Amino acid sequence: MIDLNNFKTQIKTIFDAANTTTASTDLSSGLVRRIQRVVKYNPGKLPIQASLYPCVAIHTAAKTIENVTIARTQANGKRKAEIDFTIDGIVWNSAIDSDGDPADDDCESLMENIEEIMRANPTVAGIATWSFPTAVTYHQIRLDEESHMRIGRMNYRATVFY
C-alpha cells in the first residue's frame, strides 16, 4: 500500500522549506508577492480564499499499477506504481500594463521554480524510486474585469515499487 497522503505531505514539506530567500531555489523567486500557502487539495473542488494567493496546491491525479513479479498469490507479488500528481501554481495579480502581463510573468516564474525544486528532489524524501515533471500547462481565470488569476498546472510523475 502506498500512503498517498504522506506523499503529498512530503511534497508540501519540500515546498515549504524552499519558500525562503535562503533556500538554494526560492519558491517565491521572481514573484511580486511571496507564496502565502502550500495546500494539499484540488483548488477546483475547494476554492482557496483570496488572501492566500499566490499559492501552490498539490493533489493526486492518477495511479497506474503494474505487476513486476510472478508470485503464488496477488498479495505476495511486487508492484510498480506510477503516480501522477498535479501541482498547481496559482497567482492573482490585477495589474495589467500596455507592455506585458505581470500575472503571466509571475505564473511562469512560479512554475519554473516548482520544476527546479522538484528536479532537485527526485526521490521525494526517499518515498519514490524516481520522479520527474512531465508537462506544464497554463490557464487563465477571469474573476472580473480587473482581477486575473493565472494557473500553471504541472503533471508530476513518481514511480514507486512496493
C-alpha positions in Angstrom: 0.0 0.0 0.0 1.2 3.5 -0.8 0.4 6.3 1.6 -0.6 9.0 -0.9 -1.4 11.5 1.8 2.1 11.1 3.2 3.5 11.5 -0.4 1.6 14.8 -0.8 2.8 15.9 2.7 6.4 15.3 1.7 6.0 17.4 -1.4 4.4 20.1 0.7 7.3 20.0 3.1 9.8 20.3 0.2 7.9 23.4 -1.0 7.6 24.9 2.5 11.3 24.5 3.1 12.0 26.1 -0.3 9.8 29.2 0.4 12.6 31.2 1.9 15.2 33.5 0.5 18.0 31.3 1.9 16.8 28.2 0.0 19.0 27.0 -2.9 16.0 27.6 -5.1 13.5 30.1 -3.6 9.9 29.0 -4.4 8.9 32.7 -4.5 11.9 33.9 -6.6 10.8 36.4 -9.3 7.2 36.8 -7.9 5.7 40.2 -7.0 4.4 38.6 -3.7 5.8 35.6 -1.8 3.9 32.3 -1.8 1.4 32.6 1.0 0.4 28.9 1.4 1.1 25.4 0.1 -2.1 23.2 0.3 -2.8 19.5 -0.3 -6.1 19.7 -2.2 -7.6 20.3 -5.6 -8.4 24.1 -5.8 -11.1 23.2 -8.4 -13.0 21.4 -5.7 -12.2 23.5 -2.7 -11.7 27.2 -3.5 -8.8 28.9 -1.9 -9.5 32.2 -0.1 -8.2 35.3 -1.9 -5.8 36.3 0.9 -3.8 33.1 0.4 -2.7 33.9 -3.2 -0.2 33.3 -4.6 -0.2 29.6 -3.5 0.8 26.1 -4.6 -1.7 23.2 -4.5 -0.9 19.5 -4.7 -3.4 16.7 -5.4 -3.3 13.2 -6.7 -4.5 12.8 -10.3 -4.0 9.1 -11.2 -2.2 5.9 -10.2 -1.3 3.2 -12.6 -0.3 -0.2 -11.3 1.8 -2.9 -13.0 2.8 -6.4 -11.7 6.6 -6.8 -11.8 7.0 -10.3 -10.3 5.3 -13.6 -10.6 4.1 -14.8 -7.3 2.0 -17.5 -5.9 -0.7 -15.0 -4.7 -1.6 -11.5 -5.6 -0.8 -10.5 -2.0 2.8 -11.6 -2.4 3.6 -10.1 -5.8 5.6 -6.9 -6.2 4.1 -4.0 -7.9 5.3 -0.9 -9.7 3.1 2.2 -9.4 3.3 5.4 -11.4 1.5 8.1 -9.6 0.6 11.4 -11.3 0.3 14.4 -9.0 -1.0 17.7 -10.2 0.9 20.7 -8.8 -0.9 24.0 -9.4 0.9 27.3 -9.1 -1.8 30.0 -8.7 -1.2 33.7 -8.8 -3.5 36.6 -8.6 -2.2 39.9 -10.0 -4.7 42.5 -11.0 -2.1 44.8 -12.6 -2.0 45.0 -16.4 0.2 47.3 -18.4 0.5 48.0 -22.1 3.9 46.3 -22.3 3.0 42.9 -20.7 1.1 40.9 -18.2 2.7 40.7 -14.8 0.3 37.9 -13.8 1.6 35.7 -16.7 5.2 36.6 -15.7 4.5 35.6 -12.1 2.9 32.3 -13.1 5.7 31.4 -15.5 8.3 32.2 -12.8 6.5 30.2 -10.2 6.2 27.1 -12.4 9.9 27.3 -13.3 10.7 27.5 -9.6 8.5 24.5 -8.9 10.1 22.4 -11.6 13.6 23.2 -10.4 12.7 22.4 -6.8 11.1 19.0 -7.7 14.0 18.1 -10.1 16.4 18.6 -7.1 14.2 16.2 -5.1 13.8 13.1 -7.4 13.1 10.6 -4.6 10.7 12.9 -2.7 12.4 12.4 0.7 13.0 8.7 -0.1 9.4 7.7 -0.9 9.8 7.4 -4.7 12.2 5.4 -6.6 12.4 8.3 -9.1 10.1 11.2 -10.1 10.0 14.0 -12.7 7.8 16.7 -14.1 6.2 15.5 -17.4 4.3 18.7 -18.6 3.2 22.2 -17.6 0.1 23.9 -19.0 -1.0 27.5 -18.4 -4.6 28.7 -17.8 -6.4 31.9 -17.0 -9.5 32.5 -14.9 -11.1 36.0 -15.0 -12.8 36.8 -11.8 -13.9 40.2 -13.0 -12.7 42.8 -15.5 -9.7 43.8 -13.2 -8.9 40.5 -11.5 -6.9 38.0 -13.4 -5.9 34.7 -11.9 -3.3 32.6 -13.6 -2.8 29.0 -13.0 0.2 26.9 -14.1 -0.6 23.1 -13.9 2.3 20.7 -13.7 1.9 16.9 -14.1 4.4 15.3 -11.8 5.0 11.6 -12.1 6.5 9.5 -9.4 7.5 5.8 -9.6 7.3 3.5 -6.6 7.9 -0.2 -6.2 6.0 -1.9 -3.4 
